[in-house]
Amino acid sequence: MPLGFVLTPELVVTIRFSEVKAFDQVKQRFAQQPPPDSATAFVTLIEALVDAGADMLEAFGGQLAQMSTAIFREPELVHGRDKRYARGLRKRLGTVGSLGDDLSQIRQTLLGLQRIVGFVSERAIGGLGEEVTRRLRTATADLASLVEFESHLTDKTQFLL
């Protein structure tokens, strides 16, 4: 998902080319209690994107586990070497391939977020405040963990294909 930010001391502008549910959730939160400043708004958006990425990867992990079970462990597939078996395998492999494509998109998003957070953290030294800086460090660590988990899921996808 192509995404950009413009962050100034007074405001944060998001540049999006599609709807982002995480942003809608943050918008609802800010409607009830606006953030004290643009840096807090920015880090809140980043945290929401990280959480959404984690949820998506967790869901894909569950789907891959189900596919693995279906491909390797379901008795009717193992013992039923006929046209139904071949059709079932083709269908499952198509699903695994689609999951692989989705994982690629998530990886691009996570890597983009890593670059954005790194850039802001480097360039805004001292201007973000202690709390925002701490939250950005946490987001950086979370993003690194998510990229690693995505790599694991991609490896599993490749194995299943």
Secondary structure, DSSP 8 states (H G I E B T S, - for coil): --EEEEE-SS-EEEEESS--HHHHHHHHHHHHS--SSHHHHHHHHHHHHHHHHHHHHHHHHHHHHHHHHHHHT-HHHHH--SHHHHHHHHHHHHHHHHHHHHHHHHHHHHHHHHHHHHHHHHHTTTTS-HHHHHHHHHHHHHHHHHHHHHHHHHHHHHHH-
